Amino acid sequence: MSRALFSLNDDLKRLRDEGYLVQIVGGFLVMRNVPYVDKCRMVQSGTLISSLTLAGDQTRRPDTHVIHFDGEYPCTADGRPIEQIRHQSLNTHLGNGLAAKHSFSSKPEGGYVDYFHKMATYAAILSGPAEVVDGNATPRTMKEPEAEEESVFNYTETASDRVGIGALTDLLKSDIIAIIGLGGTGGYILDLIAKTPVPEIRLFDADEFLQHNSFRAPGAASIEELREVPKKVDYFKTIYSKMHRGIVACDEGMSAENLDKLDGVTFAFLSMDAGEEKRRVVKKLEAIGASFIDVGMGLELDGGSLGGILRVTTSTPDMRGHIHNGRVSFLGGGEKDLYSSNIQVADLNALNAVLAVVKWKKLRGFYRDLEQEHHCTYTTDGNMLLNGDTK
């Protein structure tokens, strides 16, 4: 996708055509091998890093005149800092392997018209003094860019980098995710996970996507789609493959015969009914050392209104026992099973999914986790969120 962006946008293409070593890394436009003068009047090489604003595969006008720089603070030919562009000096991890020591601010009248204007202007500011010291210094290195990493997304993910959390988003890149059950909560889990850079998302569900499903699923199915009676996994894959390339659909219920399809999974979300199938899945995930989150919902109609509890129960390799001590039911429902009711509504499905995905992100260090709970319940009538099974 990043190579295509250079051919589809005149400002990006012009940068390469004129010899600048530019790449798209994550949601940043990066210019490498930019010569500058350090405080000792020596010519060094640094990297300019700009946020990148896109509409699909088309660049927009730069959203800011500020730019990051990885290198020492640049100086004039006689070794004095270039104060006119000083903005902030702070070691910043930008994610995607990028870091910066400084940021610069130089705004022309009317702002920058495009990314060629912005990048070439900053390159000239830095390299001008370097050319005075060394006549051969130039930011136009005319080298082929290094091989660019293929993204899991069909278009560049710019949301994280524009708000400075790219380094945190990197923490989510390593998991192979399984979502088992797409009846209600599972669809919302997919909606959230598909917006993260995990390399693979495996979907497991044998059921068809029917009319009642559409009223508690993310998005909006058309009547034409419902007439086709698609499998749930195929319906959701069609939608979310528009964004994420790593979605794999398995239209089978979990059984002893196909548990091997969980091999390689590092994290799973279980949004499936209680029963022997769930017991087998849990046993398999424990055997392969995968962490998982089991979600549950129990609602009842009483006195003309609904009330009940949402549950998020987490299992990690160093904390499994609570799963088998009553936190998760394997009994397949029943009168005394708190989560046996099949009443579900879209907003609570979504909330159950959000609580589960937030917990996964806590486990990976994206969100701060003070209590490290492995069991959480939300009670609707009292708006009460309780943690249990803390480490």
Secondary structure, 3 states (H helix, E strand, C coil): CHHHHHHHCHHHHHHHHCCEEEEEECCEEEEEEEEEECCCCCEEEEEEEEECCEECCEECCCCCCEEEEECCCCECCCCCECHHHEEEEEEEEEECCEEEEEEEECCCCCCCCCHHHHHHHHHHHHHHHHHHHCCCCCCECCCCCCCCCCCCECCCCCHHHHCCCHHHHHHHCCCEEEEECCCCHHHHHHHHHCCCCCCEEEEECCCECCHHHHCCCCCCCCHHHHHCCCEHHHHHHHHHCCCECCEEEECCCCCCCCHHHHCCCCEEEECCCCCHHHHHHHHHHHHCCCEEEEEEEEEEEECCEEEEEEEEEEEECCECHHHHCCCCCCCCCCCCCCCCCCCCCHHHHHHHHHHHHHHHHHHCCCCCCCCCEEEEEEECCCCEEEEEEEC
